Amino acid sequence: MMNAIHLSLDLETLSLASNAGIIQIGAISTKGDIFNSYADPTSSSKMGLDCSRETLMWWDKQDPALRKRVMSGTKYLSTVLTEFHEWCLAISGGDLKRIYLWSKPGSFDIPKLVNAYETFMTYPFYHRQHMCSWSVAFHAGIEYPVSEIPHDALE
């Protein structure tokens, strides 16, 4: 599609389950548009999303400054999801079929995003435009770069 908008998407979550609670959504478009928002960690459980003890224990072992930033969101998760939806509408001129969501791996973040949206509204993105950036890098023989700041979705 000529007018396609490709978004690199990453989530920080409270579980590894497909219905994991989300505490951060980070995305950047090929045009350089950036979305970054943190959700109140308690809002996920209020929406019925999964929060695992093991993941919380893992977060406790992360860099304290990073953990504080990622875990200090004050917005309800549904608000963060609505803001992400509205941001995507704005950068796509209202046509979400122009949006291609890329994540690494495709089987981790996208199902969690779908499940979180479906707890309070219809999932707004076109399912055939979910892409796996690891697959592209692997098939192209490209080594995927590792972020200097692990586990911050915008990184």
Disulfide bonds with the S-S distance in Angstrom:
none
